[in-house]
Amino acid sequence: MNKKIAATLSLIGVTITSFISLSAINKAVEKIATSKELLNSKNKEIYHWRFGKISYSVTGEGKPVLLVHNLKEDSSSIEWSEIIPKLSRTNTVYAMDLLGCGLSDRPDITYTSYMYTQLINDFIRNIIKKKTSVVTTGKSASFVLDACSVNEEAYEELILINPENIRTLHKTPSKRTKTAAFILKMPSIGTFIYHIITARNIIEENFEEKYYYDRDNIPEALYDYYYESSHLGGKDSKNLYTSLAGRYTNANIIHTLKNINKNIHILAGREVPDIKATVKEYQYYNPAIEVEYINYTKELPQLETPEEILKYINLYLYNN
């Protein structure tokens, strides 16, 4: 056999074997990550939205409040697990899993901020059907603000927990981020890279360094919930992260902040790096924004100090 042909066949064989190995590894990771079935669909409702099924819960009676978790690949409505039981004593509480997260569908599409703006407004119009207050976290604050600017009559109070820095949100897709998204879209290699990025030890590090101030106060179960959430959907589990990496979910909210005519409140974890600068940005474009700092917390005070967050939610909902 010609040496060049032999070398080519050998390379093809190695490549095929590598892809088969990666595929097997990917399937094993997915099975392990979701084996506990912690985010089961029991007592969950389904909203059949245009881009996929949205999983949500509804509890309690009273003024409606919609809880919107952070837009991250491992996030879900479990973010509100310490808030829902007590808030539902006085309010009708809706908590959704955003498209691409938790138990909701994860279609193979490009996820954009505008898509989530539509989701929030459609959910309020078709499911809640009443004027609603919204509490949201991190990056999700951007599309909640945009949703309100599109249809202000549908909203009461807006409460933003550690909203993302405006300059970060303003960054548009670049050649580098588009290339990253392209690689992540690759069936075997992209999925393998995603599994490395969302490994359980990485999620633990995020909780200990970013999400919580007191690492000794982190419930072990939270690691498992977030790990499972990042791997549901099999090969489609990476779809949201692909769009996040490509910066397709970013949006310029400066115009929205300048023109929105609603009560906006920011609850900021005092230990979040550069949080004061972020808050000043929001207040620069909308001086009416009210701010409270939550001591000894980082990105997820609703899980770390839920009583403090509930205190302010109730204050804003009933004293304005």
N, C-alpha and C positions, 0 to 999 in steps of 0.2 A: 504493500500500500504506500502511495506517495506520502512522504513525511509531512508535507503541508496539510494534506487531507487528514492524516492521523492526528496532527496537532489541533486542527480545527475541531474534529470530532471529540477529542479529549476535552477541549475547552467547553464545547457545548454540553458534554456530559457533566463536567464540574458545575457549570452554571445551572443546569437542570436540577442536579442534586442539591445545590445550594438553595434554590427556590423551594424545593420540596421540604428541605430542612427548616427553612424560615416559616413556611406555611404550617408545618407541624408545631413549631415553637409558638407561633401566633395562636393557634387553636388551643394549645395547652394553657397559655396565659389567660385567654378569655374564659376557659372553663374554670380555672382556679379562682380568678377574680370574681366571678359571678356565682360560685357554687353555694354560697350561704343564702342567696336569695333574700337579702335583707330589705331591698326596696321592692317588696311585692306589691301587686296591684289591688290587694284587698282594701275595701272601703274607698277606692279611688273612682272618680268620675272621668269620663272621656269627652273632650270637645273635638268634634271632627272638623278641623280647620282645613283650609285650602291646600296647605303644604304638608299636612300630616296630622296624626292624632296627638292631642295635647292632654296629658294626664294632670288632673287637679283634684284637690279635696275642698270640701266646703263644710264648715262647722259653725255652730252657734247661731245667735239671733241678734239683730240690732243693725246699726249703720254698717254698710259693707266696707270691708278693708281688703285690698288685694296685696298679697305679699309676693314680691318678685325677687328671686335669688340672683346672685352674681352670675354673669355670663362667663362661665369657665367650664372646661371640659369635664371636670369632676364634680361640679355643683349640681344641686337638686333642691327640691323643697324641704329636704331634711335640714337645711340651713335654718329653717324656722321652727324646728321641733320643740324648742324651749319657749317659744312665743305663742304658738297657736293655742295650747290648752287654756291659758289664762286670758288671752285676748278674746277668745270665743265666748267667754262668760258675759261679755258686754257688746260684742259685735258679731256680725256674720263675716267669717274669715275665709277668704279664698286663697289657696296657695297652689300655684301651678309649677309644673316642670316645664321650663322653656323648651322649644323645639331644639333637638340635639342634645338634650340633657335628661337625666333621670329616667323615668318610665315613658317619656314622650318619644315620638318617632324621631329618627335621625336620618332623614333623606339625604341622598348624595347630590346636594346642590351647594351653591355658594350662599353662605349665610351673611346677611348684611344687617346693618343697624336699621335701615328702613323696613326690612322684613319684620323685625321685632316690633317696630313702631306700629305696623299694621296688626300684628298679633295682639298687642295690648288693647288697642282700640276695638278690634273685633271681639275680643273676649269680654270686654266690659259691655259692649252693645248686645251681644248675643247670649251671654251666660249670666252676667250680673244684672244687667238691665236697669241699673240705678246709678245715680251719681256716686262716685266711689273715691275713697282715699287710697293712696298707694304708698307702700313702704318698700323700698328697694335698696340694693347693695351694689357697690363697685361699678363696673362697666355698664350694668343694666340701667343705671340712673340716666345715662345719655339718651337711650331710646324711650324711656318713660317720660322724660322731659319733652322730647319731640312729639310723643303721642299726645301729651296734654296740649301742646301748642297747636296741634292739628284740630283738636276737639275739646276745648277748654270746658265746655258745658258739662262734660261727662265726669269732671274731676272735682274733688274737694281738696283735701290737704295732700301735699307731696312731701314725703320724708325720705331723705337720701342718707344712707349709712355709708360713710367712706367712699364717696363718688370718685371715679377715676380722674386723674389730672387732665385738665383741658388740653394742654399741649400734647400729651400722649394721644388723646382721642383725635387730635387734629392731623396726626401722621397718616399719610395716604399710602396705598400699596406702592412698593418700589420693585426694581428688578430683583433685588435680593429676597424680599418677602414673597414675591411671586414664584421665584425659583424654589423657595422652601415649601410653599404650598404645592407646587408641581411634584416635588419629590414625595411629600406626604401622601399624595393621591395614588402613588404606585401601590398596587395591591399587596405585595409581600414585603418589599423593602420599607415602604411608607408605614405600613402597619407595625412592622418590627420596631422602627424608630419611635413611633407613637407609644408602643408598649414600654420602651425604655424611659421615655419622658414621663409616663404615668405609672411607673413602678411604685409599689407600696412604700418603699423607703423614701422615695421622692415626696410622696404625699405626706408622710410623717414629718419630713423636713419642712414642708410648707406650713404645716400646723405649728410646729415648734418655733419657726423663725418668722413667719408672716401672719398667720391667722390668729394665734393666741399670744398673749403677753406672758402668762404663767403656764409654762409647759407642763408643770406638775398637775395642772387642772384639766388636762385634755382627756376626755373619756376615750378609752381604747376603741370603743365601738365606732367612733367617728372616722377613724382611719379606714375601717372596713366599709362603711357607708360610702365614703368618697372614692375609695378604690373600686368598689363595685360600680358606682355610677359612671366612672370614667371608662368602663369596659362593656357596658351593656350595648347590645346591638351588633355584636360580632364585628365584621369588617367595617360596618358603618359607625362604629363607636368613635372613630377619629374625625368624622366629617366636620363637626363644629371646630375642633382644634385646628384643622387645616385652614379654615376661613379666618380664625383668630391669628394664626401665624402669618397669613397673607395680608393682614390688616384690613380685610374686607368688612369687618364689623365696626370699624372706626367711623366717627362722624364729627363734623364741626358743629358744636352746640352753642357757639357764641351768639349768633343771631337769635336762637331760641331763648337763651337766658336773658337777653336784652329786652325781649318783647313779651315774654310770658307774664300773664297777670293772675298768678295764683300764689297762695301761701306756700313757700318752699322752706323746709327746715333741713339742716344738715346735722347729723349725729356723727362725730368724728372720734375715732380711737386715738387718744392722745399719744400713744407710742408708735403710731404708724409713721414711717419716715417721710419727712417733708409734708406732713398733712396740713400744717399751718399755711404753707405756701399754696397748696391746692385749694384750701378754703378761701384764701384771699383772692384767688383767681375767680372763683364763683361769685364772691361778693363784689368784686370789681365790676363785673358785667351785670350784676343784679344786687344792688346794695340792700334790698329789702330781705334778703335771705337771712334767716335766724340760724345761729350755730351754737351747739353745745358740745363740749369735749367730754368724752367718757374716760375717766382715769383708769390707768392700768389695763388698757385693752389695745388690741391691734385691729386687724381687718374684720374679725367676726365677733363684735361685742354682743350680738344677739344670741350667740351660743355661750360666750364666756361670762357675760354679766346680764342675763336676760331681764332681771328685775329692773335694772337701771334703764334699759331700753324701753321696757313696758311703761315705766313711769313717764317718760317723755312722749311716747306714742299717745297715751291717754291724755296727757296735758294738751297736746296739739289737736287731738280729735275733738275734745270737748270744751276747750277754753278759747276757741277761735270762732 
